[in-house]
Amino acid sequence: MTLDERTRTELEAAVLRRLVEHLRGRTDVQNIDLMNLAGFCRNCLSNWMKDAADAKGIAMSKDESREAIYGMPYETWKAKYQNEATPEQRAAFDKGQHRH
């Protein structure tokens, strides 16, 4: 299949929006779980968004990129949904090679 650049970009954007909405709905899945299983988390997505904005010369703070991914201020999300990592989660994280 051959896609023109604009269509490919539109499809990729739709996929990202769907992933972000999915993660917003799965507040039971902790970032450390995502890191342990997939090597990236919501914070990574927000960092990648900020990197893309920086590359385009678009002013975006870390807080703004996190809010774009989390759907609310990061501190609010943490207070509502983030749990303390279990010893097992921490051990898996420390054992893993997290390159992103």
LUMKE-63077 format. One record per residue (C-alpha): residue number from 1; residue in one letter; z, y, x. Coordinates in steps of 0.25 Angstrom, whole numbers, plus 5000, padded with zeros to 4 digits. Each point is the difference from the previous one (the first is absolute). Example, Ala and Ser with C-alpha at 12.3 -4.5 7.8 and 13.67 -1.06 7.14 Angstrom:
BEGIN
+--------+------+------+------+------+
! kolkol ! zaza !   zz !   yy !   xx !
+--------+------+------+------+------+
!      1 !    a ! 5031 ! 4982 ! 5049 !
!      2 !    s ! 4998 ! 5014 ! 5006 !
+--------+------+------+------+------+
This chain:
BEGIN
+--------+------+------+------+------+
! kolkol ! zaza !   zz !   yy !   xx !
+--------+------+------+------+------+
!      1 !    m ! 5000 ! 5000 ! 5000 !
!      2 !    t ! 4997 ! 5014 ! 5005 !
!      3 !    l ! 5007 ! 5012 ! 4995 !
!      4 !    d ! 4997 ! 5014 ! 5003 !
!      5 !    e ! 5011 ! 5008 ! 5007 !
!      6 !    r ! 5005 ! 5008 ! 4988 !
!      7 !    t ! 5001 ! 4987 ! 4991 !
!      8 !    r ! 5007 ! 4993 ! 5012 !
!      9 !    t ! 5010 ! 5011 ! 5001 !
!     10 !    e ! 5002 ! 5001 ! 4985 !
!     11 !    l ! 5003 ! 4985 ! 4999 !
!     12 !    e ! 5010 ! 5001 ! 5012 !
!     13 !    a ! 5007 ! 5011 ! 4993 !
!     14 !    a ! 5001 ! 4993 ! 4988 !
!     15 !    v ! 5006 ! 4988 ! 5007 !
!     16 !    l ! 5010 ! 5009 ! 5007 !
!     17 !    r ! 5004 ! 5006 ! 4987 !
!     18 !    r ! 5002 ! 4986 ! 4994 !
!     19 !    l ! 5008 ! 4995 ! 5012 !
!     20 !    v ! 5009 ! 5013 ! 4999 !
!     21 !    e ! 5002 ! 4998 ! 4985 !
!     22 !    h ! 5003 ! 4985 ! 5002 !
!     23 !    l ! 5011 ! 5003 ! 5011 !
!     24 !    r ! 5006 ! 5011 ! 4991 !
!     25 !    g ! 5002 ! 4990 ! 4989 !
!     26 !    r ! 5006 ! 4990 ! 5010 !
!     27 !    t ! 5012 ! 5007 ! 5004 !
!     28 !    d ! 5007 ! 4987 ! 5001 !
!     29 !    v ! 4992 ! 4997 ! 5013 !
!     30 !    q ! 5007 ! 5007 ! 5011 !
!     31 !    n ! 4992 ! 5007 ! 5012 !
!     32 !    i ! 5006 ! 4990 ! 5010 !
!     33 !    d ! 4995 ! 4988 ! 4991 !
!     34 !    l ! 4986 ! 5007 ! 5001 !
!     35 !    m ! 5001 ! 5002 ! 5015 !
!     36 !    n ! 5005 ! 4985 ! 5002 !
!     37 !    l ! 4989 ! 4994 ! 4992 !
!     38 !    a ! 4988 ! 5010 ! 5002 !
!     39 !    g ! 5003 ! 5009 ! 5012 !
!     40 !    f ! 5000 ! 5012 ! 4992 !
!     41 !    c ! 5008 ! 5007 ! 4989 !
!     42 !    r ! 5000 ! 5012 ! 4991 !
!     43 !    n ! 5004 ! 5009 ! 5012 !
!     44 !    c ! 4988 ! 4995 ! 5008 !
!     45 !    l ! 4991 ! 5004 ! 4988 !
!     46 !    s ! 5006 ! 5014 ! 5000 !
!     47 !    n ! 4998 ! 5001 ! 5015 !
!     48 !    w ! 4986 ! 4996 ! 4999 !
!     49 !    m ! 4997 ! 5010 ! 4989 !
!     50 !    k ! 5006 ! 5011 ! 5009 !
!     51 !    d ! 4992 ! 4996 ! 5012 !
!     52 !    a ! 4987 ! 5000 ! 4991 !
!     53 !    a ! 5004 ! 5014 ! 4995 !
!     54 !    d ! 5003 ! 5005 ! 5014 !
!     55 !    a ! 4987 ! 4994 ! 5005 !
!     56 !    k ! 4993 ! 5009 ! 4989 !
!     57 !    g ! 5008 ! 5012 ! 5003 !
!     58 !    i ! 5007 ! 4999 ! 4987 !
!     59 !    a ! 5015 ! 5005 ! 5001 !
!     60 !    m ! 5009 ! 4989 ! 4995 !
!     61 !    s ! 5014 ! 4998 ! 5003 !
!     62 !    k ! 5007 ! 4986 ! 5002 !
!     63 !    d ! 5008 ! 5003 ! 4987 !
!     64 !    e ! 4987 ! 5003 ! 4992 !
!     65 !    s ! 4993 ! 4988 ! 5005 !
!     66 !    r ! 5012 ! 4991 ! 4996 !
!     67 !    e ! 5001 ! 5006 ! 4987 !
!     68 !    a ! 4985 ! 4997 ! 4998 !
!     69 !    i ! 5003 ! 4986 ! 5002 !
!     70 !    y ! 5013 ! 4998 ! 4994 !
!     71 !    g ! 4997 ! 5009 ! 4988 !
!     72 !    m ! 5013 ! 5007 ! 5002 !
!     73 !    p ! 5008 ! 5006 ! 5012 !
!     74 !    y ! 5003 ! 4990 ! 5010 !
!     75 !    e ! 5015 ! 5002 ! 5000 !
!     76 !    t ! 5000 ! 4998 ! 4984 !
!     77 !    w ! 4993 ! 4987 ! 5002 !
!     78 !    k ! 5009 ! 4995 ! 5010 !
!     79 !    a ! 5012 ! 5004 ! 4992 !
!     80 !    k ! 4995 ! 4993 ! 4988 !
!     81 !    y ! 4993 ! 4988 ! 5006 !
!     82 !    q ! 5003 ! 4997 ! 5014 !
!     83 !    n ! 5010 ! 4989 ! 5003 !
!     84 !    e ! 5007 ! 4998 ! 5013 !
!     85 !    a ! 4992 ! 4989 ! 5009 !
!     86 !    t ! 5007 ! 4987 ! 5000 !
!     87 !    p ! 5003 ! 4993 ! 5013 !
!     88 !    e ! 4988 ! 4991 ! 4997 !
!     89 !    q ! 4990 ! 5011 ! 4998 !
!     90 !    r ! 5005 ! 5007 ! 5012 !
!     91 !    a ! 4999 ! 4988 ! 5009 !
!     92 !    a ! 4985 ! 4998 ! 4995 !
!     93 !    f ! 4997 ! 5014 ! 5002 !
!     94 !    d ! 5006 ! 5000 ! 5014 !
!     95 !    k ! 4992 ! 4987 ! 5003 !
!     96 !    g ! 4987 ! 5005 ! 4995 !
!     97 !    q ! 4990 ! 5008 ! 5007 !
!     98 !    h ! 4997 ! 5013 ! 4992 !
!     99 !    r ! 4988 ! 5006 ! 5005 !
!    100 !    h ! 4994 ! 5011 ! 4991 !
+--------+------+------+------+------+
